[in-house]
């Protein structure tokens, strides 16, 4: 994999007129991004799997140009394991900042995110999607794999009952016909870039995990995303596309994901991360139950969960 110095040299070779005054690194699970001069984003893989994912991301971004109203990264240079694009001005959205926005600002941001997803899900033709060799998302785990790890919950009967209830919902939803689309597959708020003062959407980044799968994977709950934000985006998305929001999938996919994360940390013997994830699951269950009073969705399953917990 490429070192920081190697990537800086690659950048200098491609942009000889750019005088480098600052270099900052941000590292994820499979990729590392160098921010050069607060302007250029240089992305490369830190795993073998990440190299192929980066190549696919570069191809996708080129195909999406001119088809999405929302700003997305524009590849300026792409070679093996090295993708360069200009930074999208703004800051990653955080929960605290979302709740500080006024009602009008919040509503506008929710609409813009819902519109982005609606456009993305319809952006490419079948032959373009086929050219990317996209697969279904491998996250969360399959029902079979999750149930193989069920024994980890035997000491907590209430949590085990909730897990079993969630698995029943998960099975039901996976068995039902799904609207399969091109999906971003990582709509965490950190990938939503906003104006830090106005909350206006500036862009969406990180298309590494893109897949061809159930569109509700883009609408599901996420551990770092405010519940009100996710529910509102799903509601507005449904209005735009004249469909019904599916609360079962929003919550079913979320809890399946978090239990997958918890079991994976246990397998890797990362006890602190596992406990933190478990605490997050318990907190989310409580929030989920207390939000039942204002849920009007006919597909809502709060009552089922409450009876179990």
N, C-alpha and C positions, 0 to 999 in steps of 0.2 A: 504494500500500500504506500501511497505517496506521503512523504514527510512534509511538514510546513515549509521548509526551505525549498523543497522540490516544487511545491505548488507555486510559491512566490516566483521562482525562476521561470516556470511555465507562463505565469501571468506576464512577467516582464518581456518574455519573448514575443507574446502576442500583442502586447500593448506597450511598445517601447517608449512612447511619448508620455506615459503616465508615471509621474514621480511618486513613488510610494512613501507616504508619511506615517501611515498607521496600518497595523495588521492585528485583527482580533479573531480568535477561533471559537466556534461553537460546535460542540460534539454531541451527536445523537447516538442511537443504537447501531445503525449501519453506516452513517455518513458523518462527515465533518465539513463545516462551512467556514471558509476564511472570509472575513469582511475586510476589504482593502479600501483605505481612504474614505470609509463611511459611505462608499458609493457602489463598489463592486462586490458581488457575492460569488465566491469560487467554491463549488461543491465537489467533493470527491468521496469515494467509498472507503470504509475502514474494514470491511469484510468482503469476502469473495462474492457472496450473494448480493451485496450492495452495488457491485460494479454493474451487474446486469440490470438492477433496478434503476440505477442512474441513467444508463443508456436508454431505457424505456421511458423514463421521465422526460429526457431531452426530446425524444421523438414525439411524445404526447404534447408537450408544450408547443412544439412547432405546428402540430396539427390543429391545436386549439386557437392559434392566433387568428384574430378577426371574427371568432365565433362566440366569444364570451364578452359581455359588456364589462364585467368586473375586471380590473387589472390583475394579470397573473404574470409570473416571471417570463421574460422574453430572452431566449437563449441568444447570446452574442457570440459565444465560441463554445464548441463542443468537440472534445477528443476523448479517447479512451480514459475513463475514470476522471474526467475533468470537465465540469460544466460551469460556464461563466454567464452571469446575467446581472443587470443593474438592480440595485436594491430598490424595493418599493418603499417610498417615503411613508413614515408612520411608525406606530408601535404595535406590538402584539396586544390583542385584547386580553384584559385580566378581569376577573370577577369583580374586584373592587371598583375598577373603572366603569364597568357596565352599570353597576348599581348607583354610581354617582351621576350618570347621565339623566337628563330630564326626560319626561315621558315622550315628548315628540322626538327627541334624539334617539331614544331607545327604540321606538316604533320604526323609525326610518332605518336604523341599523338592522333590525330584525327583517324588515322587508327586503333590504339589499342582499342579505345573506340567503334568504329564501329564493330570491330571483336568481342569484348565482347558481344555486343548486339546481333549480329548474332548468336553466340554460345548459349547465354542464351535462345533466342527465340526457339531454337531447342533442348535444353538440356534434357528435360524430356519426357518420354513416356506418352501416354494418361492415363494409369492406375496410374502412379506416380502423375500426375496433379490431377486426381480424388481423390487421397488419401489426398490431401491438402485441399480439399473442397474450392477451390478458386472461387471467384465471379468476376463479372465485376467491374471495377473501379467505385466508387461513386463520382468521381471528374473528370471533372467539373460537375456542375449541369445539370439536364436534360433540354431540350429545353423548356418544359412546365414551369418548375420552374423559369428559366431565364426570360421568357416572362411575368410571373406573377409580376416580379420586374421591368419591363420596365418603369413604371411610374416615377421611380427615376431619369430618364434622360430627362424628359419632358422640363426642363428649358434650355437644351443645344441641340438645333435642329441638329447641325452638328454631335454631338456625338450620338444622337439618330438615325440619318440616318446610321452612321457607324455600330452601334449596330444591326440595322435591317438587314443590308447587311451581317454582320457576321452571324446572325441567319439563314439567307437564305443558306449560305455556310455550316453552321453546320448541318442544316436539310438535305441538299443534301448529305453530306458525311456520316451522320449516317444512311441514307436510303440505301446507296450503300453497297454491300457486303464488309466485312472487313476481313483482314487476322488476325484471332484470335490466339494469342500466349500467352505463359507464359511471362509476362512483369515485369520489375523491378518497374516501375510506379513512381519512384522518382529520375530521372536522373538529379538532380540538381548538379551543379559543386561541391558543398560542399561534395557530396558523392563520388567524384572521387579523389582518393588519388594518388599524384604524387611525384616524387623526386623534392624537391624544387630548386635544382641546375640545373638539366638537363631537367626537365619536363617529364621524362619518367613515364608512367603509372605504379603505384605500386599495385593498387587494387581498388575494388569497394565495398562500404559498404552500410549498411542500407537497408535491404530487407523487412522492416516491411510492406510496402504498396503493396507488390507483388500482381498481379491480373492475371486473364485470360481474355485478352481483345485485342483490336486492337493494333497491334505492333506500330502504329504511335504515340501512347501515350508516347512511349519511345523516339520518334524522334522529338517531338513537341518543339516549342519554350518555353523557361522558363524565367521568369523575371530576374533571376540572371545570366543566361548563355549568353555569348557573341553571338550575331547573327551569326557572321562568323563561330564560332565553331559549332553551331547547324546545320547550312546549310551544312557545310562541312561533318559533321558526317553522316547526312542523305544522302548526295550524295555518300559517300564512302560505306555506308551500302547498298545502291541500287546497286552499282557496284558489291559488293561481292555476293549479292543475285540475280543479273541479273534481277532487277526490275526497275521501274521508280520512282524517288522521287516524293512525293505528297505535293506540297507547300500549297495547300488548307488545307490539314489536319494539317500540321505543324503550320500554322497561325490560322486556325479555332479553333483548340483545345486550342491554347494559349490564344486567346482573350476570348473564352468561359470560360476558367479557371479564367482569371483575372476579368472578369465581375462577375463571381460567388463569387470571393473573395471580391470584392467591395460591392456587395449586402449583403453578409454575415456580413461584418463589420458594415454596416448600420443597419442591424437587431439587432446586438449586441450593437448598440449605441457606437461603437468605432470610433468616428468622425475623430481623427487624422489618424488612420490606414486606414480608408476609403478614406480620402483625399490623403494620400500617394499612395494608390493603384490606385486611379483615375489619379493622376499625372503620374504614371508609364504607365498606359494605353495610355494616350495622347502622352507621349514621344515615346512609342513603335509604335503608329500609324504613327507618323512623320518619324521614322526610317524606318518603313515598306514602306511608300510611296517613300522615297528618295532612297531606295535600288532597285527600279524597273528597273533602267537603266541597271544594271548588272545581271538581272534575265533572264535565258534562258529556264526555265522550262515551257513546254507548258501548264501545269496545273496551272501556276501562275495566281493569280487574282488581282495583283497590280492595273491593269488598272480599274477594277471594283471598287475597293476601292477608287481610286483617283477620279473617277467620282462622287462617293457619297460624299466624304469628301470635 
